[in-house]
Amino acid sequence: MAGELVSVEHCLENHLPEQELKEVKRILYGREHAPIEIPEDAQKLAQQHNFEVKSYQITAKKEELTPPRLVRIGLVQNSIAAETTAPVGVQRSALHNKISRITEAAALCGVNVLCYQEAWTMPFAFCTREKQPWCEFAEDADCGPTTQLCQELAQKYNMVIVSPILERDSIHGDTLWNTAVVISNNGHVLGKTRKNHIPRVGDFNESTYYMEGDTGHVVFQTQFGRLAVNICYGRHHPQNWMMYGINGAEIVFNPSATVGALSEPLWAIEARNAAIANSYFACAINRVGTEVFPNEFTSADGKPAHKDFGHFYGSSYIAAPDGSRTPGLSRNKDGLLVTEVDLNLCRQVKDHWGFRMTQRLDLYASSLSAAIMPNYQPPIIRDSC
């Protein structure tokens, strides 16, 4: 079954001798990142509520003039907390309770910035193409019940919280958006950003509910660094990642909901590529479990109708600008990944590799401006023989 493999790391550790394991991990993940001790209270909370906690440290070289810029990042992956047939209020309340407990554990671990998974307050029901009851999960990004909860948690724990939700925009005709709300550590709503790229592949029929976002590539200046949010399908678009870097992001979160049959071979690559190409920290977050819906639906692939669209494989991780990354969380269990990073590494990697200096944005701006014109002709040189 798709959910039976705990993680790639777990498999390697069970089957490789110690020296081979160390070398394989170096090749797969880059330089090794030391674990950080997890406070006993956080461990007890995790055991009590059946989620895992992993914690690592990504260091930078010590500098003479600039002190370390240490930030503890937390990523949360989770399964739904009630059956999809339960009343909407019951489902959302159960998730609020579950995530509040994991957030408490994050606070005990000293997390400064915490990001939840895509549309965390609901099942990922967009595969069904049904409007009811799923549209009822949508809420106001500025003052809805989920934002109010996150404001309380952010202020209580002195923590920036990134909360991806299904947004109801009552000012503009009750339009729906796939949105991430960023809440400052003082409890104020710093702003929001909307999903730039919407999938139309297999069971991911999201344009039935919302369209491409209109907020561009916003970067949020916080007490703990400059943050951005590249929601889910945007990770398949290198230009999307690039724009957050151009706009100054040091940490880019990628809250997602994706299943093994579709994307798992890509998962370990894309956020890491983005971190390398853009000299920032990229944080990949995926939900966990198999969500079963009341009514059957089809996938436009000729296969029989079904009530779920596969296993959400978790495996959340953080990639550093030097190409290294943390091990991932489990493929089948709720979890909290805590990683202390030194933001000086972003600048140090820029100095070392010079990717930004050699980026040639002028060249691509000119080429792309031409390519979007209706009469564009690609500069292909053909063999006339």
C-alpha positions in Angstrom: 0.0 0.0 0.0 1.1 3.6 -0.7 1.2 4.6 2.9 3.1 1.7 4.3 6.6 3.0 3.6 7.4 5.2 6.5 10.1 7.3 4.7 13.0 7.0 2.4 15.4 7.7 5.3 13.8 5.0 7.5 14.3 2.5 4.6 17.9 3.4 4.1 18.7 3.3 7.8 17.2 -0.2 8.1 19.1 -1.7 5.2 22.4 0.1 4.8 25.6 -0.4 6.9 26.6 2.7 8.8 29.4 3.9 6.5 27.5 3.3 3.3 24.5 5.1 4.9 26.5 8.1 5.7 27.8 8.3 2.1 24.4 7.8 0.5 22.9 10.5 2.7 25.7 12.9 1.7 24.9 12.2 -2.0 21.1 12.5 -1.5 21.0 15.4 1.0 24.3 17.2 0.8 26.1 18.1 4.0 24.8 16.5 7.2 22.7 18.7 9.5 23.0 17.9 13.2 19.8 17.2 15.2 18.7 19.6 17.9 17.5 18.2 21.2 13.7 18.2 21.5 12.4 19.5 24.8 10.9 16.8 27.0 7.5 18.6 27.2 7.3 18.7 23.4 8.1 15.0 23.2 5.4 14.2 25.7 2.8 16.3 23.8 3.7 14.5 20.6 3.4 11.1 22.1 0.1 12.0 23.8 -1.4 13.2 20.5 0.3 10.8 18.1 2.5 13.1 16.0 6.2 13.0 15.4 8.7 15.8 16.0 12.1 16.1 14.2 14.5 18.9 14.7 17.7 19.9 12.9 20.2 22.8 12.6 21.4 24.3 9.3 24.5 26.4 10.0 26.4 29.1 8.1 30.0 30.0 8.3 30.9 32.3 11.2 31.6 35.9 10.0 33.7 38.6 11.6 31.4 41.6 11.2 27.9 40.0 10.9 26.4 38.0 13.8 24.4 34.9 13.0 20.8 35.5 12.0 19.3 32.4 13.6 15.6 31.6 12.9 13.7 28.5 13.9 11.3 27.4 11.2 8.5 24.9 11.9 6.5 22.9 9.3 3.3 21.1 10.1 1.9 18.1 8.2 -1.3 16.4 9.2 -4.2 14.2 8.3 -7.8 15.3 8.6 -9.3 15.0 12.1 -12.9 13.9 11.4 -14.7 11.9 8.7 -15.6 13.9 5.6 -19.2 13.0 6.3 -19.2 14.9 9.6 -20.7 18.4 9.7 -18.5 21.2 8.4 -18.2 22.9 11.8 -17.2 19.6 13.4 -14.5 18.9 10.8 -13.0 22.4 11.1 -13.2 22.5 14.9 -11.4 19.1 15.1 -8.6 20.4 12.9 -8.4 23.6 14.9 -7.8 21.5 18.0 -5.3 19.2 16.4 -3.2 22.0 15.0 -3.4 24.0 18.2 -1.7 21.1 20.0 1.0 20.8 17.3 1.5 24.6 17.5 2.0 24.3 21.2 4.7 21.7 20.6 6.3 24.1 18.1 6.4 26.9 20.7 8.0 24.5 23.2 10.7 23.9 20.6 11.4 27.6 20.2 9.9 28.0 16.7 9.8 31.6 15.4 8.0 31.0 12.1 5.4 28.2 11.6 3.7 27.2 8.4 0.7 24.9 8.0 -0.2 22.8 5.0 -2.4 23.9 2.1 -6.1 24.4 2.9 -5.4 23.0 6.4 -8.8 23.6 7.8 -10.6 21.1 5.5 -10.3 17.9 3.5 -8.8 18.5 0.0 -12.2 18.0 -1.5 -11.6 19.8 -4.8 -11.2 16.4 -6.5 -15.0 15.9 -6.1 -16.1 18.9 -8.2 -19.0 19.2 -5.8 -19.8 22.7 -4.4 -21.6 21.6 -1.3 -20.6 21.2 1.4 -17.0 22.0 0.6 -17.5 25.7 -0.2 -18.8 26.2 3.3 -15.2 25.7 4.6 -14.3 29.1 2.9 -13.9 32.0 5.3 -12.7 35.6 5.5 -8.9 35.9 5.4 -8.8 38.9 7.6 -11.3 38.1 10.4 -12.6 34.5 9.8 -12.5 32.0 12.7 -9.3 30.4 11.5 -7.5 33.7 11.3 -8.7 34.7 14.7 -7.4 31.4 16.1 -4.0 31.9 14.5 -3.9 35.5 15.8 -4.3 34.2 19.3 -1.7 31.5 18.8 0.8 33.9 17.2 0.5 36.4 20.0 0.5 33.8 22.7 3.7 32.1 21.4 5.5 35.2 19.9 5.5 33.3 16.6 4.8 34.3 13.0 2.2 31.9 11.5 1.5 31.2 7.9 -2.1 29.9 7.6 -3.2 28.6 4.1 -7.0 28.5 3.9 -9.9 28.5 1.4 -10.7 32.2 1.3 -14.2 33.8 0.8 -13.8 37.3 -0.6 -17.1 38.9 0.3 -16.0 42.3 -1.0 -15.7 41.0 -4.5 -18.8 39.0 -5.0 -18.1 36.2 -2.6 -15.3 34.9 -4.8 -13.2 31.9 -3.6 -9.4 32.0 -3.5 -6.7 29.6 -2.4 -4.9 31.9 0.0 -2.2 32.0 2.6 -2.7 34.4 5.5 0.5 35.6 7.2 0.1 36.6 10.9 2.8 38.6 12.7 4.2 37.4 16.0 2.3 40.3 17.6 -1.0 38.8 16.5 -1.7 41.2 13.7 -2.6 40.1 10.1 0.5 41.1 8.1 -1.2 40.3 4.8 -2.2 37.5 2.4 -1.0 35.9 -0.8 -3.0 33.9 -3.3 -2.1 30.8 -5.3 -0.6 31.8 -8.6 -0.9 28.5 -10.6 -4.0 26.4 -10.5 -3.8 22.7 -11.6 -6.1 21.1 -14.1 -4.7 17.5 -14.0 -6.4 14.3 -13.0 -8.3 14.7 -9.8 -6.9 18.2 -9.2 -9.9 20.1 -10.6 -9.3 23.2 -8.6 -10.5 25.8 -11.2 -14.0 24.5 -10.5 -13.7 26.4 -7.2 -11.1 29.2 -7.7 -8.9 30.7 -10.3 -5.3 32.0 -10.4 -4.4 34.5 -7.7 -4.1 38.2 -8.2 -1.5 39.1 -5.5 1.7 38.5 -7.5 4.8 37.5 -5.6 4.5 39.2 -2.3 7.3 39.1 0.3 6.6 39.7 4.0 9.1 41.5 6.1 8.9 40.0 9.6 11.0 40.2 12.8 12.4 36.8 11.7 13.4 37.5 8.1 11.7 38.0 4.7 9.1 35.3 4.0 7.1 34.3 0.9 4.5 31.6 0.2 4.5 29.6 -3.1 1.3 27.6 -2.7 1.3 24.0 -4.0 1.2 23.8 -7.8 3.4 26.9 -8.1 6.4 24.7 -7.2 6.3 23.2 -10.8 7.0 26.7 -12.2 10.6 27.8 -11.9 9.7 31.4 -12.7 7.3 31.5 -9.8 10.1 30.5 -7.4 12.4 33.0 -9.1 10.2 36.0 -8.6 10.1 35.5 -4.8 13.8 35.5 -4.8 14.0 38.6 -7.0 11.7 40.3 -4.5 14.0 39.5 -1.6 12.6 36.4 0.1 15.0 34.5 2.4 12.5 31.8 3.3 9.9 30.5 0.9 7.2 28.1 2.1 5.5 25.7 -0.3 2.3 24.4 1.5 0.9 21.6 -0.6 -1.5 18.8 -1.0 -0.2 16.1 -3.4 -0.5 12.4 -3.8 2.1 9.7 -4.5 0.8 8.4 -7.8 1.1 11.9 -9.3 4.1 13.7 -7.9 6.2 11.8 -5.4 9.2 11.3 -7.7 9.3 15.2 -8.2 8.8 16.0 -4.5 12.4 15.7 -3.2 13.7 17.6 -6.2 11.6 20.7 -6.8 12.0 22.7 -3.5 15.7 21.8 -3.4 16.2 23.0 -6.9 14.4 26.3 -6.0 16.6 26.8 -2.9 19.8 26.3 -5.0 18.7 28.5 -8.0 17.4 31.3 -5.8 19.8 31.3 -2.8 17.1 31.0 -0.2 15.6 28.4 2.2 12.7 26.5 0.5 10.2 24.7 2.8 8.2 21.8 1.3 5.0 20.9 3.2 2.5 18.1 2.3 -0.5 16.7 4.1 -0.8 13.1 5.2 -3.3 10.2 4.8 -6.0 9.1 2.4 -9.2 11.1 2.4 -12.4 9.2 1.5 -15.4 11.2 0.3 -19.1 10.3 0.4 -19.7 10.3 -3.4 -17.8 8.7 -6.2 -16.0 10.8 -8.8 -14.0 10.1 -11.9 -10.6 11.4 -13.0 -11.1 11.8 -16.8 -8.7 8.9 -17.4 -11.1 6.1 -18.3 -10.7 4.4 -15.0 -13.6 3.4 -12.7 -15.1 6.0 -10.4 -13.7 6.1 -6.9 -14.1 7.9 -3.5 -10.5 8.9 -2.8 -7.7 10.1 -5.1 -4.7 8.5 -3.4 -2.3 8.8 -0.5 -1.0 12.2 0.6 2.6 11.2 1.4 3.7 13.9 3.8 7.6 13.9 3.6 7.9 17.6 4.5 11.4 18.9 4.5 13.6 22.1 4.3 16.2 22.8 1.6 19.0 25.2 2.1 20.6 27.6 -0.4 23.7 25.5 -0.5 21.7 22.5 -1.9 21.6 20.5 1.3 18.4 19.5 3.0 16.9 18.0 6.1 15.6 14.5 6.2 11.8 14.4 5.6 9.0 13.8 8.0 7.0 10.5 7.8 5.0 9.5 4.7 2.1 8.4 6.9 2.0 10.3 10.2 1.2 13.8 11.5 4.4 15.7 12.2 6.3 18.8 13.1 9.7 19.6 11.5 11.7 22.2 13.4 14.8 23.5 11.8 17.1 26.3 13.1 18.7 28.1 10.1 21.2 30.9 9.8 19.9 33.4 7.2 23.5 34.5 6.6 23.8 31.4 4.5 21.7 33.0 1.8 24.2 35.7 1.2 27.2 33.4 1.7 25.9 31.2 -1.1 25.3 34.2 -3.4 28.9 35.2 -2.8 30.2 31.7 -3.5 28.2 30.7 -6.6 27.3 34.1 -8.0 23.9 32.8 -9.4 22.2 36.1 -8.8 25.1 38.1 -10.2 25.1 36.0 -13.4 21.3 35.7 -13.7 20.9 37.9 -16.9 17.4 39.1 -16.1 17.7 41.6 -18.9 18.2 38.9 -21.5 15.2 36.9 -20.3 13.0 40.0 -19.9 13.6 40.8 -23.5 13.1 37.2 -24.7 9.9 36.7 -22.7 8.5 40.0 -23.8 8.9 38.8 -27.4 7.6 35.3 -26.7 4.2 36.5 -25.3 3.3 38.3 -28.5 0.8 36.7 -30.9 3.1 37.0 -33.9 6.2 35.5 -32.1 8.5 33.3 -34.1 11.0 31.1 -32.2 14.6 31.7 -33.3 15.1 28.2 -34.6 17.9 27.7 -37.1 16.9 24.8 -39.5 19.1 22.6 -41.6 18.2 23.6 -45.2 19.7 20.4 -46.7 
